[in-house]
Amino acid sequence: MKPFRRVAILGMGLVGGSIGLALRKKKVLRTGFDRPEVLRKALKMKAIDRGAKSLQEAVKETDLVVLAMPVGAILGLLPKLGPLIPAETLITDVGSTKTEICNLALKRLRNFIGGHPLAGKADGGIENAEAGLFSGQNWFLCPNGNSVALTRLKSFIRLLGARPVVVEPEKHDRLLAATSHLPQLVSTLLAATVADLLGGETKGLPVFAGPGLRDTTRLARSPFSVWGGILASNQQEVGKALELFAQKTTELSDNFPSLEGIQRQFEIANRMAGELK
């Protein structure tokens, strides 16, 4: 099966930069598209072979186009790509939600397979990119009915070190609302609550904060510029997850300081957390 030899990466942040670095020495011509200052960094890091000055230049004569940008930017770009890309060129993305992206792509593009690598860091940007970011990680793919294109893309994902996992967009968004989007919101709200409780005493936080707070608030460093689009494009499923979480926190608060209900939640949580080992 013919591998992809010319890949355009639109968006050279953490994920786009890591894709480029993972493809280094893989006999793939890597074209990047982003702001000039980002492209300069990507070239210096050898994450790409060339930087494109325009969208049209970036996607010209490519085998694969990867939309490596936040969900909102992907949704804004999809309608513009159709007239620029030949029918035989495959397009994929790395967006953290899939239903809205895949539905729009189905209307606007001829050859699109939605994707989402389950890998990342709290700190983004090309400067944090690394070749091994996807090593051993799951990479979700939403099929479009083209089995040949799906097989080629699976091979590409394996080239990056990841494990391709085929899933329908709706199932992806329902499960990720629980396993990714809710944890982000809980971490964010926990950090905001601690900040409110401490008031002006946050300067002394490192002295009194142990690994527990650091571990549970790691995601709180993630920027709203990334998460705003994710939450907006998965409102229904995230809303359900938040509703159940709010119900549990209300029950705990209403019954506190009784330990019976808290003990039951600890037991449920211990079993679930044990599954993640």
C-alpha positions, -999 to 999 in steps of 0.1 A, spaced: 0 0 0 13 34 -10 24 54 21 20 92 24 51 109 12 40 146 12 22 158 44 9 192 51 6 201 88 -18 230 93 -10 244 128 24 239 143 16 239 180 23 211 205 5 184 185 14 196 150 50 201 160 51 166 176 37 151 144 64 168 124 92 157 148 79 121 147 80 121 109 116 132 108 139 107 90 107 89 78 112 99 41 82 122 43 83 158 30 68 179 58 52 212 50 40 234 79 15 263 79 12 287 108 23 322 118 57 332 105 73 333 139 60 298 147 72 284 114 107 298 122 107 279 154 95 247 137 122 250 111 149 255 137 136 225 156 136 205 123 99 197 129 92 206 92 112 207 60 95 239 46 71 265 57 42 277 36 32 314 33 -4 306 24 -30 279 29 -31 273 -9 7 268 -10 6 245 21 -19 220 6 -7 220 -30 4 186 -43 1 169 -8 -9 133 -1 -22 141 34 -34 172 51 -35 172 90 -55 199 107 -35 203 139 -53 232 156 -80 238 182 -116 226 175 -129 261 168 -102 268 142 -108 234 125 -145 242 122 -137 276 107 -111 262 82 -131 232 69 -153 252 45 -123 269 29 -104 237 21 -128 221 -4 -118 242 -34 -81 240 -27 -75 202 -22 -76 176 -50 -101 147 -46 -73 121 -40 -58 140 -11 -68 127 23 -77 152 51 -77 144 88 -77 164 120 -66 161 157 -96 178 173 -107 167 207 -144 164 197 -156 146 166 -193 148 159 -196 184 148 -163 183 129 -171 151 110 -207 163 101 -193 195 87 -165 178 68 -190 153 53 -208 183 37 -177 202 26 -150 177 18 -146 147 -5 -121 127 15 -120 133 52 -114 110 82 -117 125 117 -89 119 141 -80 125 177 -47 115 194 -52 109 231 -19 126 240 -9 160 251 6 182 278 -8 209 300 17 233 284 12 237 246 32 254 219 58 243 194 85 247 221 69 218 240 66 195 210 85 161 211 89 132 187 77 107 213 45 124 223 23 98 207 44 67 215 21 40 227 -10 63 229 -44 57 214 -53 77 183 -90 77 175 -102 75 139 -138 81 127 -143 61 94 -159 77 63 -167 46 44 -134 46 24 -117 15 37 -86 21 16 -81 56 30 -87 43 65 -60 16 61 -35 41 48 -42 65 77 -39 37 102 -4 30 88 5 66 91 -7 67 127 15 37 135 44 55 119 40 82 146 42 55 173 5 56 182 -23 29 182 -52 36 158 -86 30 174 -117 32 151 -148 47 167 -180 64 156 -180 102 163 -210 102 186 -195 74 208 -162 92 209 -178 125 222 -199 107 247 -170 88 263 -145 116 261 -169 139 279 -165 116 309 -128 107 305 -113 139 293 -136 170 293 -151 165 328 -116 159 343 -104 192 327 -133 211 342 -130 195 376 -93 203 377 -100 239 367 -127 243 393 -106 227 420 -77 252 413 -101 281 412 -117 270 445 -83 266 462 -74 301 450 -107 315 464 -102 297 498 -66 310 501 -74 345 491 -42 365 491 -21 337 506 -14 319 473 22 331 473 30 306 500 12 278 482 43 257 473 51 254 510 18 239 520 8 221 487 19 185 483 18 161 453 -19 156 457 -28 192 448 -1 193 421 -14 161 405 -51 171 406 -46 206 393 -21 197 365 -48 201 339 -57 235 353 -28 250 334 -45 243 301 -57 275 284 -93 284 276 -82 292 241 -80 255 235 -108 243 257 -135 268 248 -140 253 213 -140 217 228 -167 225 253 -188 245 228 -187 216 203 -197 189 229 -222 208 250 -248 181 254 -225 153 266 -204 176 288 -236 190 302 -247 155 312 -214 148 328 -214 181 348 -250 175 359 -240 141 374 -209 155 390 -228 184 405 -253 159 419 -226 139 436 -210 170 451 -243 182 464 -251 149 480 -217 149 497 -222 185 509 -257 179 522 -247 147 541 -214 160 555 -200 153 581 -217 119 579 -190 95 566 -213 67 553 -220 83 519 -184 95 515 -171 60 522 -193 46 495 -180 72 469 -144 63 480 -151 26 473 -165 34 439 -136 57 431 -110 32 443 -123 6 419 -125 29 389 -90 44 396 -76 9 399 -87 2 363 -64 29 351 -32 13 364 
